[in-house]
Amino acid sequence: MTSVSTDSRAAPAPVLPAEPHQSGAKAGVQLVRLYVASRRVPVALGALTACGIVLRAALEWRWIPHSGPLTQQLPVLLEAGAASIIAATTNGPFGEPERATGRWLPYLRLGTALALTGIAVGLLAAGAAAAHLPGGTLDTLRNVSGIAGIGLLAAAAVGGGLSWIGPMAYLVLCEAALMNGWTTPWIWPARPPHDAGAALCAALAIVTGTAIITAGGAGQRAVGTLL
């Protein structure tokens, strides 16, 4: 009788390839993570949170008068600051190589701009919760969205690193409008919150700015790419 020898070592289990949808989902998450990090979105979120905290402190400690042209100056300053922060996140460090290889870039630009605008409105509204803010949340939504649109237009024109110029220049116009009683709807922070013309102008600014930045990204300027 012949004995049959068997190998006592177990054969290794076969390595199954990952499911295509699983690998695709992981790649998508990684892409979003890298994009968010390259645009300094976590820093932007911290700065937007600080804007909400400052607004809350200003309302709690009565830094904002209840009447007169100075009532809206600090809120508009914070709204313009939030818009500048949003526009600054369009600045990317990779330039043309990223544009040439990143086919998902338009979606990432659009999602980031809209998400940060919504977060900025929410944080400023939360900062004004349980306190009197002239115009309320509707006014904050209109002002932040519209000025963010101006910031995105500035980013497309001069680069993300210099995009703050747009919101800050618009802020100067707003301060002059508030002090002198201008009534043009293009200076929407000086208009009542339910003003249809002002809301239309602000909506036009955010839609145009978002569309341009989604399609082409921030302009590439030597100074603008330093940050």
CYANA upper distance limits for C-alpha pairs under 8 A (distance plus 0.5 A):
 18 ALA  CA     22 GLN  CA      7.22
 18 ALA  CA     23 SER  CA      6.95
 19 GLU  CA     23 SER  CA      6.90
 20 PRO  CA     24 GLY  CA      6.55
 21 HIS  CA     25 ALA  CA      6.56
 22 GLN  CA     26 LYS  CA      6.79
 23 SER  CA     27 ALA  CA      6.63
 24 GLY  CA     28 GLY  CA      6.64
 25 ALA  CA     29 VAL  CA      6.74
 26 LYS  CA     30 GLN  CA      6.63
 27 ALA  CA     31 LEU  CA      6.58
 28 GLY  CA     32 VAL  CA      6.76
 29 VAL  CA     33 ARG  CA      6.62
 30 GLN  CA     34 LEU  CA      6.65
 31 LEU  CA     35 TYR  CA      6.63
 32 VAL  CA     36 VAL  CA      6.53
 32 VAL  CA    108 LEU  CA      7.79
 33 ARG  CA     37 ALA  CA      6.66
 34 LEU  CA     38 SER  CA      6.55
 35 TYR  CA     39 ARG  CA      6.74
 35 TYR  CA    108 LEU  CA      8.02
 36 VAL  CA     40 ARG  CA      6.77
 36 VAL  CA     41 VAL  CA      5.84
 36 VAL  CA     42 PRO  CA      8.03
 37 ALA  CA     41 VAL  CA      6.76
 37 ALA  CA     42 PRO  CA      7.74
 38 SER  CA     92 GLY  CA      6.93
 38 SER  CA     93 PRO  CA      7.42
 39 ARG  CA     89 THR  CA      5.46
 39 ARG  CA     90 THR  CA      7.03
 39 ARG  CA     91 ASN  CA      6.79
 39 ARG  CA     92 GLY  CA      6.40
 40 ARG  CA     44 ALA  CA      6.86
 40 ARG  CA     89 THR  CA      6.89
 41 VAL  CA     45 LEU  CA      6.64
 41 VAL  CA     89 THR  CA      6.92
 42 PRO  CA     46 GLY  CA      6.89
 43 VAL  CA     47 ALA  CA      6.81
 44 ALA  CA     48 LEU  CA      6.61
 44 ALA  CA     85 ILE  CA      6.55
 44 ALA  CA     86 ILE  CA      7.67
 44 ALA  CA     89 THR  CA      7.83
 45 LEU  CA     49 THR  CA      6.61
 45 LEU  CA    116 LEU  CA      8.27
 46 GLY  CA     50 ALA  CA      6.79
 47 ALA  CA     51 CYS  CA      6.93
 47 ALA  CA     82 ALA  CA      8.40
 47 ALA  CA     85 ILE  CA      7.92
 48 LEU  CA     52 GLY  CA      7.03
 48 LEU  CA     82 ALA  CA      6.45
 48 LEU  CA     85 ILE  CA      7.90
 48 LEU  CA    120 ALA  CA      6.48
 48 LEU  CA    123 LEU  CA      7.65
 49 THR  CA     53 ILE  CA      6.81
 49 THR  CA    120 ALA  CA      8.40
 49 THR  CA    123 LEU  CA      6.79
 50 ALA  CA     54 VAL  CA      6.64
 51 CYS  CA     55 LEU  CA      6.75
 51 CYS  CA     78 LEU  CA      6.56
 51 CYS  CA     81 GLY  CA      8.28
 51 CYS  CA     82 ALA  CA      7.52
 51 CYS  CA    123 LEU  CA      8.34
 51 CYS  CA    124 LEU  CA      7.46
 52 GLY  CA     56 ARG  CA      6.73
 52 GLY  CA    123 LEU  CA      5.71
 52 GLY  CA    124 LEU  CA      5.06
 52 GLY  CA    125 ALA  CA      8.18
 52 GLY  CA    126 ALA  CA      7.52
 52 GLY  CA    127 GLY  CA      5.25
 52 GLY  CA    128 ALA  CA      8.38
 53 ILE  CA     57 ALA  CA      6.67
 53 ILE  CA    127 GLY  CA      6.47
 54 VAL  CA     58 ALA  CA      6.55
 54 VAL  CA    127 GLY  CA      8.32
 55 LEU  CA     59 LEU  CA      6.77
 55 LEU  CA     75 PRO  CA      7.48
 55 LEU  CA     78 LEU  CA      7.97
 55 LEU  CA    124 LEU  CA      7.46
 55 LEU  CA    127 GLY  CA      6.17
 55 LEU  CA    128 ALA  CA      7.16
 56 ARG  CA     60 GLU  CA      6.58
 56 ARG  CA    127 GLY  CA      4.91
 56 ARG  CA    128 ALA  CA      6.18
 56 ARG  CA    129 ALA  CA      8.49
 57 ALA  CA     61 TRP  CA      6.38
 58 ALA  CA     62 ARG  CA      6.31
 58 ALA  CA     63 TRP  CA      5.25
 58 ALA  CA     64 ILE  CA      6.73
 59 LEU  CA     63 TRP  CA      6.84
 59 LEU  CA     64 ILE  CA      6.83
 59 LEU  CA    128 ALA  CA      7.64
 59 LEU  CA    131 ALA  CA      6.96
 59 LEU  CA    132 HIS  CA      7.81
 59 LEU  CA    133 LEU  CA      8.20
 60 GLU  CA    131 ALA  CA      7.92
 64 ILE  CA     70 LEU  CA      7.81
 64 ILE  CA     71 THR  CA      6.12
 64 ILE  CA     72 GLN  CA      8.35
 64 ILE  CA     74 LEU  CA      7.65
 65 PRO  CA     70 LEU  CA      7.17
 65 PRO  CA     71 THR  CA      5.69
 66 HIS  CA     71 THR  CA      6.54
 67 SER  CA     71 THR  CA      6.19
 69 PRO  CA     73 GLN  CA      7.88
 69 PRO  CA    178 LEU  CA      6.13
 69 PRO  CA    179 MET  CA      6.14
 70 LEU  CA     74 LEU  CA      8.17
 70 LEU  CA    178 LEU  CA      8.29
 70 LEU  CA    179 MET  CA      8.28
 71 THR  CA    134 PRO  CA      7.99
 72 GLN  CA     76 VAL  CA      6.52
 72 GLN  CA    134 PRO  CA      7.65
 72 GLN  CA    178 LEU  CA      8.24
 73 GLN  CA     77 LEU  CA      6.62
 73 GLN  CA    175 GLU  CA      7.08
 73 GLN  CA    178 LEU  CA      8.19
 74 LEU  CA     78 LEU  CA      6.76
 75 PRO  CA     79 GLU  CA      6.61
 76 VAL  CA     80 ALA  CA      6.54
 76 VAL  CA    143 ASN  CA      8.13
 76 VAL  CA    171 LEU  CA      7.82
 76 VAL  CA    174 CYS  CA      8.36
 76 VAL  CA    189 PRO  CA      7.47
 77 LEU  CA     81 GLY  CA      6.63
 77 LEU  CA    171 LEU  CA      7.32
 78 LEU  CA     82 ALA  CA      6.61
 79 GLU  CA     83 ALA  CA      6.74
 79 GLU  CA    140 THR  CA      7.98
 79 GLU  CA    143 ASN  CA      7.25
 79 GLU  CA    144 VAL  CA      5.82
 79 GLU  CA    147 ILE  CA      8.16
 80 ALA  CA     84 SER  CA      6.68
 80 ALA  CA    144 VAL  CA      7.42
 80 ALA  CA    147 ILE  CA      6.76
 80 ALA  CA    148 ALA  CA      8.16
 80 ALA  CA    167 PRO  CA      6.02
 80 ALA  CA    168 MET  CA      7.15
 80 ALA  CA    171 LEU  CA      6.90
 81 GLY  CA     85 ILE  CA      6.83
 81 GLY  CA    167 PRO  CA      7.99
 81 GLY  CA    168 MET  CA      8.31
 82 ALA  CA     86 ILE  CA      6.85
 82 ALA  CA    120 ALA  CA      6.96
 82 ALA  CA    144 VAL  CA      7.70
 82 ALA  CA    148 ALA  CA      8.26
 83 ALA  CA     87 ALA  CA      6.73
 83 ALA  CA    117 THR  CA      8.18
 83 ALA  CA    144 VAL  CA      6.66
 83 ALA  CA    145 SER  CA      8.17
 83 ALA  CA    147 ILE  CA      6.26
 83 ALA  CA    148 ALA  CA      4.73
 83 ALA  CA    149 GLY  CA      8.43
 83 ALA  CA    151 GLY  CA      6.78
 83 ALA  CA    167 PRO  CA      7.09
 84 SER  CA     88 ALA  CA      6.61
 84 SER  CA    148 ALA  CA      7.42
 84 SER  CA    151 GLY  CA      6.52
 84 SER  CA    163 SER  CA      7.32
 84 SER  CA    164 TRP  CA      5.23
 84 SER  CA    166 GLY  CA      8.45
 84 SER  CA    167 PRO  CA      6.45
 84 SER  CA    168 MET  CA      8.22
 85 ILE  CA     89 THR  CA      7.24
 85 ILE  CA    164 TRP  CA      8.11
 86 ILE  CA     90 THR  CA      8.13
 86 ILE  CA    113 ALA  CA      7.21
 86 ILE  CA    116 LEU  CA      6.77
 86 ILE  CA    117 THR  CA      7.37
 86 ILE  CA    148 ALA  CA      7.14
 86 ILE  CA    151 GLY  CA      8.11
 87 ALA  CA    113 ALA  CA      8.36
 87 ALA  CA    148 ALA  CA      7.12
 87 ALA  CA    151 GLY  CA      5.54
 87 ALA  CA    152 LEU  CA      5.70
 87 ALA  CA    155 ALA  CA      6.86
 87 ALA  CA    160 GLY  CA      6.92
 87 ALA  CA    163 SER  CA      6.44
 87 ALA  CA    164 TRP  CA      7.47
 88 ALA  CA    155 ALA  CA      8.01
 88 ALA  CA    160 GLY  CA      5.51
 88 ALA  CA    161 GLY  CA      6.52
 88 ALA  CA    162 LEU  CA      8.17
 88 ALA  CA    163 SER  CA      6.60
 88 ALA  CA    164 TRP  CA      7.44
 89 THR  CA    160 GLY  CA      7.40
 90 THR  CA    109 ARG  CA      7.81
 90 THR  CA    152 LEU  CA      8.33
 90 THR  CA    155 ALA  CA      7.48
 90 THR  CA    160 GLY  CA      5.74
 90 THR  CA    213 ILE  CA      8.49
 90 THR  CA    217 GLY  CA      7.49
 90 THR  CA    218 ALA  CA      6.30
 91 ASN  CA    155 ALA  CA      8.34
 91 ASN  CA    159 GLY  CA      7.23
 91 ASN  CA    160 GLY  CA      4.61
 91 ASN  CA    161 GLY  CA      6.46
 91 ASN  CA    218 ALA  CA      6.78
 91 ASN  CA    224 GLY  CA      8.07
 91 ASN  CA    225 THR  CA      7.44
 91 ASN  CA    227 LEU  CA      8.10
 92 GLY  CA    160 GLY  CA      8.18
 92 GLY  CA    218 ALA  CA      8.46
 92 GLY  CA    225 THR  CA      7.84
 93 PRO  CA    225 THR  CA      7.16
 93 PRO  CA    227 LEU  CA      8.42
 94 PHE  CA     98 GLU  CA      6.12
 95 GLY  CA     99 ARG  CA      7.06
 95 GLY  CA    220 GLN  CA      7.51
 96 GLU  CA    100 ALA  CA      6.58
 97 PRO  CA    101 THR  CA      6.78
 98 GLU  CA    102 GLY  CA      5.91
 99 ARG  CA    103 ARG  CA      8.28
 99 ARG  CA    105 LEU  CA      7.99
104 TRP  CA    108 LEU  CA      6.90
105 LEU  CA    109 ARG  CA      6.52
105 LEU  CA    214 THR  CA      8.41
106 PRO  CA    110 LEU  CA      6.64
106 PRO  CA    214 THR  CA      5.29
106 PRO  CA    215 ALA  CA      6.40
106 PRO  CA    216 GLY  CA      8.23
106 PRO  CA    217 GLY  CA      8.13
107 TYR  CA    111 GLY  CA      6.51
107 TYR  CA    214 THR  CA      7.60
108 LEU  CA    112 THR  CA      6.45
109 ARG  CA    113 ALA  CA      6.61
109 ARG  CA    213 ILE  CA      7.56
109 ARG  CA    214 THR  CA      5.91
109 ARG  CA    217 GLY  CA      7.76
110 LEU  CA    114 LEU  CA      6.67
110 LEU  CA    210 THR  CA      7.16
110 LEU  CA    211 ALA  CA      8.45
110 LEU  CA    213 ILE  CA      8.18
110 LEU  CA    214 THR  CA      5.84
111 GLY  CA    115 ALA  CA      6.35
112 THR  CA    116 LEU  CA      6.48
113 ALA  CA    117 THR  CA      6.62
113 ALA  CA    210 THR  CA      7.63
114 LEU  CA    118 GLY  CA      6.66
115 ALA  CA    119 ILE  CA      6.62
116 LEU  CA    120 ALA  CA      6.45
117 THR  CA    121 VAL  CA      6.79
117 THR  CA    144 VAL  CA      7.71
117 THR  CA    145 SER  CA      6.91
117 THR  CA    148 ALA  CA      7.70
118 GLY  CA    122 GLY  CA      6.67
119 ILE  CA    123 LEU  CA      6.55
120 ALA  CA    124 LEU  CA      6.68
120 ALA  CA    144 VAL  CA      8.01
121 VAL  CA    125 ALA  CA      6.49
121 VAL  CA    137 THR  CA      8.40
121 VAL  CA    140 THR  CA      6.85
121 VAL  CA    141 LEU  CA      6.18
121 VAL  CA    144 VAL  CA      7.07
122 GLY  CA    126 ALA  CA      6.47
123 LEU  CA    127 GLY  CA      6.58
124 LEU  CA    128 ALA  CA      6.82
124 LEU  CA    140 THR  CA      7.89
125 ALA  CA    129 ALA  CA      6.68
125 ALA  CA    136 GLY  CA      8.21
125 ALA  CA    137 THR  CA      6.16
125 ALA  CA    140 THR  CA      7.57
128 ALA  CA    132 HIS  CA      7.54
128 ALA  CA    133 LEU  CA      6.76
128 ALA  CA    136 GLY  CA      8.49
132 HIS  CA    136 GLY  CA      8.28
135 GLY  CA    139 ASP  CA      5.37
135 GLY  CA    140 THR  CA      7.92
135 GLY  CA    192 PRO  CA      7.39
135 GLY  CA    193 PRO  CA      5.85
136 GLY  CA    140 THR  CA      7.07
136 GLY  CA    193 PRO  CA      8.33
137 THR  CA    141 LEU  CA      6.58
138 LEU  CA    142 ARG  CA      6.78
138 LEU  CA    193 PRO  CA      6.68
138 LEU  CA    194 HIS  CA      8.44
139 ASP  CA    143 ASN  CA      6.58
139 ASP  CA    189 PRO  CA      8.09
139 ASP  CA    192 PRO  CA      8.22
139 ASP  CA    193 PRO  CA      5.27
140 THR  CA    144 VAL  CA      6.38
141 LEU  CA    145 SER  CA      6.43
142 ARG  CA    146 GLY  CA      6.48
142 ARG  CA    188 TRP  CA      8.36
142 ARG  CA    193 PRO  CA      8.33
142 ARG  CA    199 ALA  CA      6.71
142 ARG  CA    202 ALA  CA      6.66
142 ARG  CA    203 ALA  CA      8.06
143 ASN  CA    147 ILE  CA      6.54
143 ASN  CA    188 TRP  CA      7.35
143 ASN  CA    189 PRO  CA      6.29
143 ASN  CA    202 ALA  CA      7.55
144 VAL  CA    148 ALA  CA      6.35
145 SER  CA    149 GLY  CA      6.75
145 SER  CA    202 ALA  CA      7.26
145 SER  CA    203 ALA  CA      7.82
145 SER  CA    206 ILE  CA      6.33
146 GLY  CA    150 ILE  CA      7.07
146 GLY  CA    201 CYS  CA      8.08
146 GLY  CA    202 ALA  CA      4.54
146 GLY  CA    203 ALA  CA      6.64
146 GLY  CA    204 LEU  CA      8.18
146 GLY  CA    205 ALA  CA      5.84
146 GLY  CA    206 ILE  CA      5.68
147 ILE  CA    151 GLY  CA      6.77
147 ILE  CA    167 PRO  CA      6.42
147 ILE  CA    170 TYR  CA      8.16
147 ILE  CA    202 ALA  CA      7.94
147 ILE  CA    205 ALA  CA      7.99
147 ILE  CA    206 ILE  CA      8.02
148 ALA  CA    152 LEU  CA      6.70
148 ALA  CA    167 PRO  CA      7.82
148 ALA  CA    206 ILE  CA      6.96
148 ALA  CA    209 GLY  CA      8.47
149 GLY  CA    153 LEU  CA      6.73
149 GLY  CA    202 ALA  CA      8.37
149 GLY  CA    205 ALA  CA      5.33
149 GLY  CA    206 ILE  CA      4.22
149 GLY  CA    207 VAL  CA      7.48
149 GLY  CA    208 THR  CA      7.48
149 GLY  CA    209 GLY  CA      5.10
149 GLY  CA    210 THR  CA      7.02
150 ILE  CA    154 ALA  CA      6.69
150 ILE  CA    166 GLY  CA      6.40
150 ILE  CA    167 PRO  CA      6.69
150 ILE  CA    205 ALA  CA      6.63
150 ILE  CA    206 ILE  CA      7.59
150 ILE  CA    209 GLY  CA      6.97
151 GLY  CA    155 ALA  CA      6.65
151 GLY  CA    163 SER  CA      6.14
151 GLY  CA    164 TRP  CA      6.89
151 GLY  CA    165 ILE  CA      8.21
151 GLY  CA    166 GLY  CA      5.75
151 GLY  CA    167 PRO  CA      5.97
151 GLY  CA    209 GLY  CA      8.12
152 LEU  CA    156 ALA  CA      6.77
152 LEU  CA    163 SER  CA      7.58
152 LEU  CA    209 GLY  CA      5.47
152 LEU  CA    210 THR  CA      7.07
152 LEU  CA    212 ILE  CA      8.45
152 LEU  CA    213 ILE  CA      6.83
152 LEU  CA    218 ALA  CA      8.41
153 LEU  CA    157 ALA  CA      6.80
153 LEU  CA    163 SER  CA      8.50
153 LEU  CA    166 GLY  CA      8.26
153 LEU  CA    208 THR  CA      8.17
153 LEU  CA    209 GLY  CA      5.29
153 LEU  CA    210 THR  CA      8.45
153 LEU  CA    212 ILE  CA      7.68
153 LEU  CA    213 ILE  CA      7.73
154 ALA  CA    158 VAL  CA      6.42
154 ALA  CA    159 GLY  CA      7.63
154 ALA  CA    160 GLY  CA      8.26
154 ALA  CA    162 LEU  CA      8.14
154 ALA  CA    163 SER  CA      5.41
154 ALA  CA    164 TRP  CA      8.09
154 ALA  CA    165 ILE  CA      7.63
154 ALA  CA    166 GLY  CA      5.84
155 ALA  CA    159 GLY  CA      4.94
155 ALA  CA    160 GLY  CA      5.00
155 ALA  CA    161 GLY  CA      8.05
155 ALA  CA    162 LEU  CA      7.33
155 ALA  CA    163 SER  CA      4.94
155 ALA  CA    213 ILE  CA      8.18
155 ALA  CA    218 ALA  CA      5.51
155 ALA  CA    219 GLY  CA      6.71
156 ALA  CA    160 GLY  CA      7.86
156 ALA  CA    212 ILE  CA      7.56
156 ALA  CA    213 ILE  CA      6.50
156 ALA  CA    216 GLY  CA      7.96
156 ALA  CA    217 GLY  CA      6.77
156 ALA  CA    218 ALA  CA      4.79
156 ALA  CA    219 GLY  CA      5.13
157 ALA  CA    218 ALA  CA      7.77
157 ALA  CA    219 GLY  CA      6.06
158 VAL  CA    162 LEU  CA      6.68
158 VAL  CA    163 SER  CA      7.13
158 VAL  CA    218 ALA  CA      8.11
158 VAL  CA    219 GLY  CA      6.05
158 VAL  CA    220 GLN  CA      7.75
158 VAL  CA    221 ARG  CA      6.87
158 VAL  CA    224 GLY  CA      7.47
159 GLY  CA    163 SER  CA      6.59
159 GLY  CA    218 ALA  CA      5.52
159 GLY  CA    219 GLY  CA      4.68
159 GLY  CA    220 GLN  CA      5.95
159 GLY  CA    221 ARG  CA      6.17
159 GLY  CA    224 GLY  CA      5.44
159 GLY  CA    225 THR  CA      7.72
160 GLY  CA    164 TRP  CA      8.49
160 GLY  CA    218 ALA  CA      6.08
160 GLY  CA    219 GLY  CA      7.53
160 GLY  CA    224 GLY  CA      6.39
160 GLY  CA    225 THR  CA      7.96
161 GLY  CA    223 VAL  CA      7.66
161 GLY  CA    224 GLY  CA      4.53
161 GLY  CA    225 THR  CA      6.61
161 GLY  CA    226 LEU  CA      7.55
161 GLY  CA    227 LEU  CA      6.37
162 LEU  CA    223 VAL  CA      8.17
162 LEU  CA    224 GLY  CA      5.98
163 SER  CA    167 PRO  CA      8.24
164 TRP  CA    168 MET  CA      6.63
165 ILE  CA    169 ALA  CA      6.41
166 GLY  CA    170 TYR  CA      6.70
167 PRO  CA    171 LEU  CA      6.50
168 MET  CA    172 VAL  CA      6.98
169 ALA  CA    173 LEU  CA      7.20
170 TYR  CA    174 CYS  CA      6.72
171 LEU  CA    175 GLU  CA      6.65
172 VAL  CA    176 ALA  CA      6.81
173 LEU  CA    177 ALA  CA      6.59
173 LEU  CA    187 ILE  CA      7.88
174 CYS  CA    178 LEU  CA      6.59
174 CYS  CA    187 ILE  CA      6.58
174 CYS  CA    189 PRO  CA      7.10
174 CYS  CA    190 ALA  CA      7.15
175 GLU  CA    179 MET  CA      6.72
176 ALA  CA    180 ASN  CA      6.50
177 ALA  CA    181 GLY  CA      6.00
177 ALA  CA    182 TRP  CA      5.25
177 ALA  CA    183 THR  CA      8.17
177 ALA  CA    187 ILE  CA      7.63
177 ALA  CA    190 ALA  CA      6.81
178 LEU  CA    182 TRP  CA      7.39
178 LEU  CA    190 ALA  CA      6.10
181 GLY  CA    190 ALA  CA      8.22
182 TRP  CA    190 ALA  CA      7.86
183 THR  CA    187 ILE  CA      8.11
183 THR  CA    190 ALA  CA      7.74
183 THR  CA    191 ARG  CA      7.33
184 THR  CA    188 TRP  CA      8.05
184 THR  CA    191 ARG  CA      8.49
185 PRO  CA    191 ARG  CA      7.25
185 PRO  CA    197 GLY  CA      6.03
185 PRO  CA    198 ALA  CA      4.77
185 PRO  CA    199 ALA  CA      8.48
185 PRO  CA    201 CYS  CA      7.14
186 TRP  CA    198 ALA  CA      6.78
186 TRP  CA    201 CYS  CA      6.33
186 TRP  CA    202 ALA  CA      8.07
187 ILE  CA    191 ARG  CA      7.76
187 ILE  CA    198 ALA  CA      7.84
188 TRP  CA    198 ALA  CA      5.26
188 TRP  CA    199 ALA  CA      7.65
188 TRP  CA    201 CYS  CA      7.87
188 TRP  CA    202 ALA  CA      7.34
191 ARG  CA    195 ASP  CA      6.93
191 ARG  CA    198 ALA  CA      7.07
194 HIS  CA    199 ALA  CA      8.15
195 ASP  CA    199 ALA  CA      6.79
196 ALA  CA    200 LEU  CA      6.62
197 GLY  CA    201 CYS  CA      6.77
198 ALA  CA    202 ALA  CA      6.72
199 ALA  CA    203 ALA  CA      6.54
200 LEU  CA    204 LEU  CA      6.58
201 CYS  CA    205 ALA  CA      6.80
202 ALA  CA    206 ILE  CA      6.91
203 ALA  CA    207 VAL  CA      6.52
204 LEU  CA    208 THR  CA      6.43
205 ALA  CA    209 GLY  CA      6.45
206 ILE  CA    210 THR  CA      6.35
207 VAL  CA    211 ALA  CA      6.53
208 THR  CA    212 ILE  CA      6.66
209 GLY  CA    213 ILE  CA      6.60
210 THR  CA    214 THR  CA      6.37
211 ALA  CA    215 ALA  CA      6.69
212 ILE  CA    216 GLY  CA      6.53
212 ILE  CA    217 GLY  CA      7.69
213 ILE  CA    217 GLY  CA      4.88
213 ILE  CA    218 ALA  CA      6.66
220 GLN  CA    224 GLY  CA      7.33
220 GLN  CA    225 THR  CA      7.35
221 ARG  CA    225 THR  CA      6.58
222 ALA  CA    226 LEU  CA      7.49
